Amino acid sequence: MHRFWRLVADHWVMAVGLLVLAYLFLPIVVVFLLSLNRPSNRLSYDLSDQWTLDYWLHPFATAGIGDALRVSVGIALLATLVATVLGTLMAFALARHRFRGRGSTNVLIFLPMATPEVVMGSSLLALFVTLQIPLGFWTVVLAHILFCLSFVVVTVKARLAGLDPRLQEAAMDLYANEWRTFRKVTLPLVLPGIAAAAMLSLSLSFDDFIITNFNSGTTVTFPMFVWGAAQRGIPREVNVIGTAVFLLAFAIVLVVQVRARRQARRLGVS
């Protein structure tokens, strides 16, 4: 009995962690099962005894779902690219340099993250209307860049804070110039943080509904399509696309982590 309680005491943290992970992944498992199941009726979300691969073989069978997905992917890629570049530069400036207004800038960076999306969406709508900018694809891109920028800065800055400056000093002592030190030492070490920030921005942009709904005009993104389809019964193809997006994101994160670990071992960083 003593050995049993000793085993519980040594592994209870891991057990709780596994339970939390199971809780987090349970909705994803349900979505995957729904993508393989033929519903008993259009408004049913339960699992019937009819299993099929038809939805995976024809993921864009429902009218409009393919166009909405292409719009969301285009917006997410553009917003992520711009936000990642600008956010990384801002993170380097805030982490490596001292300048007047640095503290105020750090506070302002957190404001979009703390502001409710309803407030941000309505404020951006008022701004675009005041400037007479037509609502549509590009207003959504601008809005997504705004709120993704803060997440990129915070993520990359956290990675820079944990970076050992002695590695860069050693490279400079070995007669590497600033650009070569950045390219060969700093960038590979910061790259996991940049990749994580980009993935976070991509998922936030692709998933956003509230801010997009305020500023999209007639543009229909994938979340807006799902919201509209929910009134008539969400098509099973939505579950297919959701599962595919999750698997793609998981694969990208896995590849980035494996490459980062290999790079860290090559540079002798634990």
Backbone as CSV, one residue per row, in Angstrom:
resi,resn,N_x,N_y,N_z,CA_x,CA_y,CA_z,C_x,C_y,C_z
1,MET,0.827,-1.209,0.000,0.000,0.000,0.000,0.864,1.263,0.000
2,HIS,1.970,1.173,0.764,2.881,2.320,0.817,3.486,2.595,-0.556
3,ARG,3.822,1.546,-1.275,4.406,1.719,-2.615,3.394,2.335,-3.571
4,PHE,2.112,1.969,-3.398,1.082,2.536,-4.278,0.971,4.044,-4.084
5,TRP,0.900,4.495,-2.814,0.782,5.926,-2.560,2.059,6.661,-2.955
6,ARG,3.195,6.004,-2.850,4.448,6.611,-3.305,4.425,6.808,-4.820
7,LEU,3.885,5.829,-5.519,3.754,5.932,-6.974,2.804,7.058,-7.360
8,VAL,1.700,7.165,-6.614,0.748,8.254,-6.871,1.388,9.603,-6.610
9,ALA,2.141,9.719,-5.524,2.790,10.989,-5.184,3.824,11.390,-6.217
10,ASP,4.480,10.412,-6.819,5.533,10.718,-7.795,4.986,11.049,-9.170
11,HIS,3.774,10.605,-9.472,3.265,10.752,-10.844,1.937,11.484,-10.932
12,TRP,1.468,12.102,-9.857,0.157,12.745,-9.923,0.162,13.962,-10.836
13,VAL,1.306,14.660,-10.904,1.381,15.827,-11.795,1.229,15.393,-13.248
14,MET,1.921,14.302,-13.605,1.805,13.797,-14.976,0.384,13.319,-15.271
15,ALA,-0.238,12.682,-14.288,-1.612,12.198,-14.483,-2.571,13.355,-14.717
16,VAL,-2.427,14.419,-13.922,-3.286,15.588,-14.106,-3.031,16.228,-15.465
17,GLY,-1.764,16.290,-15.846,-1.439,16.858,-17.156,-2.056,16.065,-18.297
18,LEU,-2.025,14.742,-18.200,-2.632,13.904,-19.236,-4.142,14.083,-19.278
19,LEU,-4.769,14.240,-18.108,-6.210,14.480,-18.074,-6.565,15.815,-18.720
20,VAL,-5.760,16.836,-18.461,-6.001,18.145,-19.072,-5.843,18.063,-20.585
21,LEU,-4.803,17.366,-21.047,-4.609,17.202,-22.490,-5.768,16.439,-23.120
22,ALA,-6.236,15.399,-22.434,-7.392,14.645,-22.942,-8.619,15.529,-23.048
23,TYR,-8.814,16.392,-22.051,-9.948,17.319,-22.075,-9.826,18.300,-23.244
24,LEU,-8.595,18.776,-23.511,-8.388,19.731,-24.594,-8.576,19.085,-25.968
25,PHE,-8.159,17.839,-26.106,-8.228,17.180,-27.404,-9.557,16.476,-27.653
26,LEU,-10.401,16.374,-26.636,-11.692,15.697,-26.813,-12.553,16.351,-27.891
27,PRO,-12.700,17.698,-27.925,-13.511,18.295,-29.014,-12.941,18.007,-30.400
28,ILE,-11.601,17.950,-30.515,-10.989,17.661,-31.810,-11.318,16.239,-32.245
29,VAL,-11.302,15.317,-31.294,-11.663,13.932,-31.613,-13.119,13.852,-32.064
30,VAL,-14.000,14.595,-31.400,-15.417,14.596,-31.776,-15.600,15.154,-33.185
31,VAL,-14.886,16.250,-33.495,-14.973,16.829,-34.841,-14.497,15.832,-35.887
32,PHE,-13.413,15.115,-35.588,-12.904,14.106,-36.521,-13.928,12.992,-36.734
33,LEU,-14.551,12.523,-35.667,-15.566,11.464,-35.798,-16.768,11.947,-36.591
34,LEU,-17.170,13.199,-36.374,-18.296,13.748,-37.132,-17.977,13.855,-38.620
35,SER,-16.690,14.073,-38.955,-16.319,14.165,-40.366,-16.409,12.819,-41.077
36,LEU,-16.478,11.746,-40.307,-16.568,10.401,-40.888,-17.964,9.806,-40.749
37,ASN,-18.905,10.574,-40.224,-20.224,10.043,-39.885,-21.307,10.738,-40.705
38,ARG,-22.243,9.939,-41.221,-23.370,10.494,-41.968,-24.517,10.777,-40.994
39,PRO,-24.965,12.047,-40.879,-25.997,12.380,-39.882,-27.344,11.794,-40.260
40,SER,-28.159,11.567,-39.238,-29.502,11.044,-39.473,-30.398,12.086,-40.130
41,ASN,-30.142,13.393,-39.852,-30.842,14.469,-40.535,-29.930,15.695,-40.559
42,ARG,-30.321,16.711,-41.281,-29.465,17.865,-41.526,-29.131,18.631,-40.247
43,LEU,-30.026,18.669,-39.309,-29.826,19.432,-38.081,-29.281,18.579,-36.940
44,SER,-28.899,17.341,-37.221,-28.419,16.445,-36.179,-26.905,16.541,-36.047
45,TYR,-26.425,16.566,-34.808,-24.990,16.603,-34.537,-24.539,15.373,-33.751
46,ASP,-25.409,14.367,-33.676,-25.023,13.159,-32.962,-24.390,12.165,-33.937
47,LEU,-23.755,11.128,-33.365,-23.095,10.105,-34.173,-24.086,8.985,-34.470
48,SER,-24.318,8.755,-35.769,-25.204,7.672,-36.173,-24.355,6.420,-36.432
49,ASP,-24.999,5.367,-36.912,-24.273,4.127,-37.198,-23.813,4.055,-38.650
50,GLN,-23.900,5.169,-39.381,-23.478,5.208,-40.784,-22.136,5.934,-40.890
51,TRP,-21.094,5.214,-41.289,-19.756,5.786,-41.414,-19.363,5.834,-42.885
52,THR,-18.710,6.903,-43.269,-18.384,7.095,-44.683,-17.157,7.991,-44.845
53,LEU,-16.502,7.855,-45.988,-15.364,8.719,-46.353,-15.755,9.742,-47.419
54,ASP,-17.040,9.837,-47.730,-17.490,10.724,-48.801,-17.137,12.176,-48.515
55,TYR,-17.243,12.596,-47.266,-16.972,14.000,-46.946,-15.494,14.330,-47.102
56,TRP,-14.628,13.368,-46.831,-13.193,13.580,-47.028,-12.826,13.546,-48.510
57,LEU,-13.549,12.752,-49.286,-13.270,12.686,-50.731,-13.808,13.905,-51.463
58,HIS,-14.828,14.556,-50.907,-15.425,15.747,-51.531,-15.609,16.842,-50.479
59,PRO,-14.500,17.440,-50.004,-14.601,18.409,-48.910,-15.234,19.741,-49.302
60,PHE,-15.319,20.017,-50.613,-15.887,21.292,-51.059,-17.211,21.102,-51.791
61,ALA,-17.917,20.049,-51.435,-19.186,19.760,-52.100,-20.242,20.810,-51.788
62,THR,-20.219,21.361,-50.604,-21.190,22.387,-50.224,-20.860,23.704,-50.906
63,ALA,-21.833,24.318,-51.508,-21.613,25.565,-52.249,-21.128,26.670,-51.317
64,GLY,-20.064,27.350,-51.735,-19.550,28.500,-51.002,-18.469,28.186,-49.999
65,ILE,-18.324,26.930,-49.602,-17.357,26.607,-48.567,-15.924,26.748,-49.065
66,GLY,-15.686,26.404,-50.327,-14.347,26.530,-50.886,-13.915,27.983,-51.021
67,ASP,-14.822,28.832,-51.504,-14.501,30.259,-51.629,-14.242,30.894,-50.269
68,ALA,-15.047,30.538,-49.275,-14.850,31.089,-47.930,-13.513,30.649,-47.354
69,LEU,-13.137,29.404,-47.602,-11.861,28.911,-47.100,-10.694,29.625,-47.770
70,ARG,-10.781,29.835,-49.069,-9.703,30.546,-49.781,-9.565,31.980,-49.273
71,VAL,-10.666,32.641,-49.000,-10.609,34.005,-48.466,-9.942,34.020,-47.094
72,SER,-10.325,33.098,-46.226,-9.746,33.045,-44.884,-8.251,32.741,-44.935
73,VAL,-7.865,31.813,-45.798,-6.445,31.470,-45.909,-5.647,32.659,-46.446
74,GLY,-6.190,33.347,-47.458,-5.500,34.512,-48.004,-5.328,35.617,-46.973
75,ILE,-6.395,35.901,-46.235,-6.313,36.934,-45.191,-5.327,36.532,-44.103
76,ALA,-5.389,35.277,-43.675,-4.508,34.815,-42.605,-3.042,34.868,-43.025
77,LEU,-2.740,34.467,-44.252,-1.348,34.483,-44.720,-0.814,35.907,-44.819
78,LEU,-1.595,36.818,-45.388,-1.144,38.205,-45.508,-0.969,38.858,-44.139
79,ALA,-1.962,38.679,-43.268,-1.879,39.268,-41.933,-0.716,38.689,-41.145
80,THR,-0.501,37.380,-41.266,0.599,36.743,-40.540,1.949,37.225,-41.046
81,LEU,2.096,37.332,-42.357,3.372,37.775,-42.926,3.731,39.178,-42.449
82,VAL,2.804,40.109,-42.582,3.081,41.493,-42.191,3.272,41.604,-40.681
83,ALA,2.387,40.969,-39.910,2.474,41.057,-38.453,3.750,40.411,-37.926
84,THR,4.180,39.306,-38.533,5.391,38.636,-38.067,6.630,39.479,-38.337
85,VAL,6.719,40.070,-39.519,7.880,40.911,-39.852,7.924,42.137,-38.950
86,LEU,6.818,42.872,-38.881,6.792,44.081,-38.053,6.946,43.750,-36.573
87,GLY,6.275,42.710,-36.117,6.348,42.337,-34.708,7.739,41.878,-34.295
88,THR,8.425,41.145,-35.166,9.786,40.705,-34.858,10.735,41.891,-34.748
89,LEU,10.617,42.833,-35.667,11.460,44.031,-35.602,11.179,44.828,-34.327
90,MET,9.915,44.954,-33.976,9.560,45.670,-32.747,10.086,44.938,-31.514
91,ALA,10.010,43.609,-31.513,10.494,42.833,-30.373,11.997,43.012,-30.189
92,PHE,12.749,42.987,-31.286,14.194,43.213,-31.199,14.490,44.609,-30.666
93,ALA,13.736,45.602,-31.127,13.963,46.971,-30.664,13.668,47.103,-29.174
94,LEU,12.583,46.489,-28.707,12.198,46.603,-27.298,13.108,45.787,-26.390
95,ALA,13.637,44.658,-26.890,14.454,43.783,-26.059,15.926,44.183,-26.042
96,ARG,16.409,44.808,-27.102,17.841,45.052,-27.227,18.253,46.513,-27.085
97,HIS,17.314,47.430,-27.126,17.674,48.842,-27.148,16.935,49.600,-26.043
98,ARG,17.565,50.647,-25.581,16.952,51.546,-24.606,16.683,52.877,-25.291
99,PHE,15.452,53.328,-25.247,15.081,54.578,-25.896,13.936,55.219,-25.122
100,ARG,13.755,56.504,-25.345,12.703,57.239,-24.657,11.324,56.735,-25.115
101,GLY,10.466,56.469,-24.164,9.131,55.959,-24.476,9.064,54.450,-24.574
102,ARG,10.154,53.765,-24.193,10.163,52.294,-24.279,9.121,51.678,-23.355
103,GLY,8.997,52.194,-22.131,8.009,51.671,-21.198,6.586,51.884,-21.686
104,SER,6.327,53.075,-22.225,4.978,53.346,-22.752,4.661,52.457,-23.946
105,THR,5.669,52.187,-24.765,5.464,51.314,-25.920,5.101,49.902,-25.473
106,ASN,5.775,49.417,-24.431,5.449,48.081,-23.904,4.007,48.009,-23.429
107,VAL,3.536,49.078,-22.796,2.154,49.107,-22.331,1.191,49.125,-23.513
108,LEU,1.493,49.943,-24.517,0.618,50.044,-25.681,0.540,48.730,-26.449
109,ILE,1.627,47.948,-26.430,1.633,46.672,-27.125,0.578,45.731,-26.546
110,PHE,0.356,45.812,-25.226,-0.596,44.911,-24.573,-2.047,45.340,-24.759
111,LEU,-2.285,46.579,-25.141,-3.664,47.066,-25.228,-4.533,46.275,-26.202
112,PRO,-4.072,45.998,-27.442,-4.933,45.206,-28.332,-5.251,43.819,-27.790
113,MET,-4.333,43.250,-26.993,-4.577,41.930,-26.421,-5.613,41.996,-25.305
114,ALA,-5.630,43.113,-24.582,-6.554,43.254,-23.449,-7.900,43.840,-23.849
115,THR,-7.965,44.460,-25.022,-9.208,45.090,-25.453,-10.210,44.043,-25.933
116,PRO,-11.455,44.077,-25.490,-12.469,43.144,-26.000,-12.622,43.276,-27.514
117,GLU,-12.838,42.144,-28.173,-12.926,42.159,-29.637,-14.094,42.985,-30.139
118,VAL,-15.177,43.029,-29.373,-16.319,43.844,-29.789,-15.921,45.320,-29.843
119,VAL,-15.177,45.770,-28.846,-14.725,47.167,-28.816,-13.765,47.436,-29.961
120,MET,-12.807,46.531,-30.176,-11.840,46.735,-31.248,-12.509,46.699,-32.617
121,GLY,-13.424,45.756,-32.800,-14.098,45.656,-34.085,-14.934,46.873,-34.398
122,SER,-15.699,47.359,-33.427,-16.524,48.548,-33.662,-15.669,49.798,-33.835
123,SER,-14.539,49.886,-33.116,-13.642,51.032,-33.270,-13.019,51.060,-34.658
124,LEU,-12.581,49.902,-35.140,-12.019,49.838,-36.486,-13.078,50.155,-37.533
125,LEU,-14.288,49.683,-37.319,-15.367,50.006,-38.246,-15.590,51.511,-38.312
126,ALA,-15.613,52.163,-37.159,-15.787,53.620,-37.131,-14.631,54.320,-37.842
127,LEU,-13.410,53.802,-37.659,-12.244,54.393,-38.323,-12.348,54.262,-39.837
128,PHE,-12.677,53.076,-40.319,-12.765,52.863,-41.765,-13.895,53.686,-42.389
129,VAL,-14.999,53.781,-41.685,-16.117,54.577,-42.204,-15.742,56.053,-42.232
130,THR,-15.063,56.537,-41.195,-14.648,57.939,-41.151,-13.673,58.266,-42.277
131,LEU,-12.750,57.332,-42.542,-11.775,57.539,-43.620,-12.332,57.176,-44.991
132,GLN,-13.595,56.755,-45.035,-14.281,56.374,-46.281,-13.539,55.262,-47.021
133,ILE,-13.080,54.278,-46.258,-12.424,53.103,-46.830,-13.480,52.014,-47.018
134,PRO,-13.662,51.528,-48.244,-14.684,50.495,-48.474,-14.387,49.225,-47.675
135,LEU,-15.409,48.713,-47.025,-15.234,47.494,-46.246,-15.130,46.293,-47.169
136,GLY,-14.205,45.397,-46.831,-14.021,44.206,-47.645,-12.759,43.457,-47.251
137,PHE,-12.148,42.822,-48.216,-10.986,41.961,-47.979,-9.856,42.711,-47.284
138,TRP,-9.500,43.910,-47.787,-8.330,44.608,-47.271,-8.568,45.233,-45.912
139,THR,-9.782,45.628,-45.606,-10.046,46.134,-44.259,-9.937,45.011,-43.228
140,VAL,-10.327,43.800,-43.608,-10.163,42.658,-42.710,-8.681,42.358,-42.497
141,VAL,-7.894,42.430,-43.573,-6.448,42.200,-43.448,-5.820,43.221,-42.491
142,LEU,-6.159,44.490,-42.652,-5.623,45.529,-41.774,-6.031,45.297,-40.321
143,ALA,-7.277,44.914,-40.116,-7.752,44.652,-38.760,-7.020,43.471,-38.130
144,HIS,-6.785,42.429,-38.906,-6.099,41.250,-38.374,-4.631,41.556,-38.072
145,ILE,-4.001,42.356,-38.904,-2.610,42.746,-38.625,-2.522,43.474,-37.296
146,LEU,-3.502,44.303,-37.017,-3.491,45.102,-35.794,-3.485,44.230,-34.554
147,PHE,-4.384,43.241,-34.471,-4.429,42.465,-33.237,-3.412,41.325,-33.219
148,CYS,-2.927,40.892,-34.395,-1.885,39.855,-34.419,-0.522,40.420,-34.031
149,LEU,-0.315,41.700,-34.288,0.979,42.329,-34.034,1.385,42.211,-32.572
150,SER,0.450,42.424,-31.671,0.760,42.358,-30.243,1.213,40.962,-29.834
151,PHE,0.550,39.934,-30.337,0.921,38.568,-29.979,2.310,38.219,-30.508
152,VAL,2.647,38.707,-31.690,3.975,38.445,-32.244,5.049,39.113,-31.388
153,VAL,4.837,40.369,-31.027,5.829,41.095,-30.232,6.059,40.396,-28.897
154,VAL,4.992,40.026,-28.215,5.118,39.394,-26.903,5.823,38.043,-27.011
155,THR,5.483,37.252,-28.026,6.074,35.919,-28.176,7.555,35.997,-28.511
156,VAL,7.917,36.815,-29.491,9.324,36.929,-29.895,10.155,37.588,-28.791
157,LYS,9.585,38.556,-28.118,10.302,39.222,-27.030,10.598,38.248,-25.896
158,ALA,9.680,37.355,-25.599,9.920,36.351,-24.567,11.058,35.423,-24.971
159,ARG,11.130,35.077,-26.241,12.236,34.242,-26.725,13.570,34.978,-26.623
160,LEU,13.570,36.253,-26.945,14.795,37.048,-26.856,15.251,37.207,-25.411
161,ALA,14.302,37.298,-24.484,14.659,37.457,-23.073,15.383,36.233,-22.538
162,GLY,15.084,35.064,-23.085,15.742,33.839,-22.641,16.984,33.485,-23.424
163,LEU,17.404,34.353,-24.328,18.569,34.083,-25.165,19.843,34.474,-24.432
164,ASP,20.815,33.580,-24.403,22.085,33.844,-23.723,22.928,34.796,-24.564
165,PRO,23.202,36.013,-24.093,23.972,36.972,-24.894,25.418,36.546,-25.099
166,ARG,25.913,35.604,-24.300,27.297,35.172,-24.441,27.545,34.448,-25.756
167,LEU,26.493,33.830,-26.306,26.656,33.156,-27.597,26.967,34.166,-28.701
168,GLN,26.273,35.294,-28.691,26.542,36.321,-29.696,27.891,36.995,-29.440
169,GLU,28.230,37.188,-28.164,29.523,37.776,-27.848,30.654,36.869,-28.298
170,ALA,30.478,35.554,-28.151,31.497,34.612,-28.604,31.661,34.669,-30.111
171,ALA,30.561,34.799,-30.836,30.640,34.898,-32.296,31.365,36.166,-32.720
172,MET,31.109,37.271,-32.024,31.795,38.524,-32.339,33.283,38.426,-32.009
173,ASP,33.630,37.698,-30.945,35.035,37.514,-30.593,35.777,36.690,-31.635
174,LEU,35.017,35.847,-32.357,35.618,35.031,-33.422,35.597,35.751,-34.764
175,TYR,35.502,37.093,-34.709,35.630,37.981,-35.873,34.449,37.881,-36.836
176,ALA,33.282,37.488,-36.328,32.074,37.553,-37.152,31.478,38.950,-37.028
177,ASN,31.083,39.529,-38.160,30.464,40.854,-38.090,29.033,40.733,-37.577
178,GLU,28.360,41.874,-37.427,27.023,41.866,-36.828,26.022,41.096,-37.677
179,TRP,26.082,41.271,-38.990,25.141,40.579,-39.860,25.363,39.070,-39.829
180,ARG,26.618,38.639,-39.868,26.904,37.202,-39.837,26.519,36.594,-38.487
181,THR,26.742,37.330,-37.410,26.336,36.853,-36.090,24.827,36.699,-36.012
182,PHE,24.120,37.678,-36.569,22.658,37.593,-36.567,22.179,36.412,-37.399
183,ARG,22.777,36.215,-38.560,22.308,35.172,-39.476,22.669,33.773,-39.002
184,LYS,23.842,33.622,-38.401,24.326,32.296,-38.032,24.004,31.900,-36.586
185,VAL,23.830,32.877,-35.695,23.644,32.562,-34.282,22.286,33.045,-33.769
186,THR,22.050,34.371,-33.892,20.852,34.941,-33.284,19.583,34.417,-33.942
187,LEU,19.504,34.501,-35.270,18.279,34.101,-35.969,17.920,32.636,-35.753
188,PRO,18.871,31.680,-35.858,18.487,30.281,-35.589,17.955,30.055,-34.183
189,LEU,18.487,30.804,-33.201,18.019,30.629,-31.831,16.658,31.273,-31.600
190,VAL,16.399,32.372,-32.306,15.125,33.074,-32.138,14.050,32.493,-33.048
191,LEU,14.463,31.734,-34.060,13.520,31.222,-35.053,12.356,30.433,-34.458
192,PRO,12.560,29.578,-33.431,11.390,28.903,-32.846,10.361,29.879,-32.303
193,GLY,10.816,30.973,-31.691,9.878,31.980,-31.197,9.152,32.685,-32.321
194,ILE,9.885,32.989,-33.400,9.252,33.626,-34.557,8.240,32.685,-35.197
195,ALA,8.617,31.409,-35.320,7.690,30.425,-35.900,6.449,30.260,-35.027
196,ALA,6.645,30.243,-33.705,5.499,30.125,-32.802,4.591,31.343,-32.920
197,ALA,5.198,32.530,-33.029,4.406,33.752,-33.184,3.629,33.730,-34.496
198,ALA,4.275,33.257,-35.569,3.605,33.182,-36.867,2.439,32.192,-36.828
199,MET,2.651,31.040,-36.181,1.569,30.059,-36.078,0.416,30.598,-35.251
200,LEU,0.747,31.306,-34.183,-0.296,31.897,-33.347,-1.089,32.935,-34.134
201,SER,-0.385,33.789,-34.880,-1.062,34.805,-35.698,-1.937,34.153,-36.758
202,LEU,-1.409,33.101,-37.379,-2.167,32.415,-38.426,-3.460,31.828,-37.877
203,SER,-3.378,31.191,-36.718,-4.578,30.589,-36.141,-5.565,31.649,-35.656
204,LEU,-5.048,32.738,-35.059,-5.938,33.805,-34.594,-6.661,34.472,-35.760
205,SER,-5.930,34.713,-36.839,-6.535,35.366,-37.998,-7.547,34.448,-38.676
206,PHE,-7.167,33.191,-38.867,-8.063,32.245,-39.536,-9.334,32.023,-38.729
207,ASP,-9.225,32.081,-37.405,-10.331,31.741,-36.520,-11.213,32.944,-36.171
208,ASP,-10.743,34.166,-36.432,-11.454,35.336,-35.928,-12.825,35.500,-36.595
209,PHE,-13.796,35.842,-35.765,-15.148,36.090,-36.276,-15.654,37.482,-35.922
210,ILE,-15.478,37.912,-34.666,-16.113,39.144,-34.200,-15.576,40.357,-34.939
211,ILE,-14.252,40.550,-34.936,-13.662,41.705,-35.621,-13.929,41.621,-37.115
212,THR,-13.839,40.423,-37.672,-14.091,40.235,-39.104,-15.529,40.595,-39.456
213,ASN,-16.470,40.219,-38.616,-17.879,40.483,-38.889,-18.176,41.981,-38.953
214,PHE,-17.443,42.765,-38.154,-17.632,44.211,-38.168,-17.086,44.846,-39.444
215,ASN,-15.985,44.322,-39.976,-15.225,45.025,-41.014,-15.146,44.294,-42.348
216,SER,-15.938,43.243,-42.541,-15.809,42.437,-43.752,-16.649,42.935,-44.919
217,GLY,-17.673,43.721,-44.660,-18.552,44.129,-45.754,-19.277,42.919,-46.324
218,THR,-19.080,42.689,-47.621,-19.697,41.533,-48.280,-18.754,40.342,-48.360
219,THR,-17.545,40.475,-47.843,-16.571,39.385,-47.869,-16.970,38.322,-46.845
220,VAL,-16.965,37.065,-47.266,-17.354,35.948,-46.396,-16.126,35.098,-46.118
221,THR,-15.728,35.041,-44.856,-14.626,34.172,-44.454,-15.174,32.831,-43.982
222,PHE,-14.276,31.908,-43.704,-14.708,30.571,-43.294,-15.487,30.591,-41.982
223,PRO,-15.029,31.297,-40.923,-15.851,31.357,-39.697,-17.221,31.974,-39.928
224,MET,-17.307,32.986,-40.804,-18.606,33.593,-41.090,-19.497,32.630,-41.862
225,PHE,-18.889,31.830,-42.737,-19.662,30.817,-43.459,-20.238,29.797,-42.483
226,VAL,-19.421,29.363,-41.529,-19.885,28.384,-40.542,-21.017,28.973,-39.707
227,TRP,-20.864,30.237,-39.314,-21.910,30.887,-38.516,-23.221,30.975,-39.296
228,GLY,-23.133,31.324,-40.576,-24.335,31.384,-41.395,-24.942,30.009,-41.637
229,ALA,-24.073,29.001,-41.829,-24.579,27.655,-42.093,-25.207,27.021,-40.860
230,ALA,-24.804,27.484,-39.669,-25.338,26.896,-38.436,-26.846,27.078,-38.322
231,GLN,-27.373,28.094,-38.952,-28.814,28.323,-38.896,-29.592,27.290,-39.709
232,ARG,-28.901,26.668,-40.675,-29.559,25.653,-41.519,-29.007,24.253,-41.264
233,GLY,-28.034,24.145,-40.358,-27.375,22.860,-40.115,-25.975,22.869,-40.698
234,ILE,-24.962,22.744,-39.848,-23.570,22.820,-40.305,-23.249,21.595,-41.158
235,PRO,-22.737,21.793,-42.377,-22.387,20.644,-43.231,-21.247,19.838,-42.620
236,ARG,-21.220,18.543,-42.900,-20.158,17.681,-42.385,-18.800,18.065,-42.990
237,GLU,-18.802,18.717,-44.147,-17.531,19.138,-44.751,-16.782,20.140,-43.875
238,VAL,-17.504,20.894,-43.052,-16.858,21.828,-42.125,-15.980,21.066,-41.140
239,ASN,-16.449,19.909,-40.672,-15.648,19.086,-39.769,-14.411,18.538,-40.464
240,VAL,-14.536,18.219,-41.737,-13.386,17.738,-42.507,-12.322,18.826,-42.601
241,ILE,-12.736,20.029,-42.957,-11.785,21.127,-43.092,-11.167,21.476,-41.735
242,GLY,-11.973,21.480,-40.685,-11.445,21.755,-39.354,-10.402,20.735,-38.932
243,THR,-10.673,19.464,-39.174,-9.706,18.420,-38.832,-8.444,18.552,-39.664
244,ALA,-8.594,18.840,-40.959,-7.429,18.982,-41.828,-6.560,20.158,-41.415
245,VAL,-7.180,21.266,-41.040,-6.421,22.437,-40.585,-5.654,22.107,-39.302
246,PHE,-6.299,21.400,-38.394,-5.615,21.018,-37.153,-4.422,20.108,-37.445
247,LEU,-4.602,19.108,-38.294,-3.511,18.195,-38.611,-2.360,18.920,-39.302
248,LEU,-2.685,19.856,-40.183,-1.644,20.625,-40.852,-0.868,21.475,-39.851
249,ALA,-1.583,22.160,-38.958,-0.917,22.981,-37.941,-0.054,22.117,-37.026
250,PHE,-0.561,20.967,-36.645,0.203,20.063,-35.780,1.478,19.594,-36.476
251,ALA,1.385,19.281,-37.760,2.561,18.831,-38.502,3.604,19.941,-38.600
252,ILE,3.158,21.172,-38.850,4.096,22.293,-38.951,4.799,22.531,-37.621
253,VAL,4.037,22.524,-36.534,4.634,22.721,-35.204,5.637,21.613,-34.899
254,LEU,5.303,20.385,-35.255,6.196,19.257,-34.993,7.500,19.408,-35.767
255,VAL,7.409,19.783,-37.033,8.615,19.962,-37.850,9.486,21.086,-37.301
256,VAL,8.861,22.196,-36.935,9.623,23.336,-36.397,10.328,22.959,-35.104
257,GLN,9.641,22.234,-34.222,10.244,21.839,-32.955,11.406,20.883,-33.155
258,VAL,11.264,19.946,-34.083,12.351,18.995,-34.350,13.568,19.723,-34.914
259,ARG,13.335,20.633,-35.845,14.451,21.395,-36.406,15.102,22.290,-35.360
260,ALA,14.291,22.878,-34.481,14.851,23.739,-33.438,15.718,22.938,-32.479
261,ARG,15.284,21.741,-32.120,16.080,20.909,-31.223,17.394,20.491,-31.874
262,ARG,17.356,20.145,-33.140,18.588,19.788,-33.835,19.533,20.975,-33.927
263,GLN,18.972,22.157,-34.205,19.799,23.358,-34.267,20.400,23.677,-32.908
264,ALA,19.620,23.519,-31.850,20.127,23.793,-30.506,21.248,22.830,-30.133
265,ARG,21.082,21.546,-30.492,22.147,20.587,-30.207,23.418,20.921,-30.992
266,ARG,23.244,21.355,-32.231,24.407,21.697,-33.043,25.180,22.878,-32.466
267,LEU,24.424,23.827,-31.869,25.064,24.985,-31.266,25.455,24.766,-29.812
268,GLY,25.099,23.565,-29.275,25.481,23.265,-27.908,24.595,23.941,-26.878
269,VAL,23.319,24.225,-27.237,22.383,24.871,-26.323,21.410,23.831,-25.830
270,SER,21.185,23.757,-24.538,20.248,22.791,-23.968,18.826,23.290,-24.100
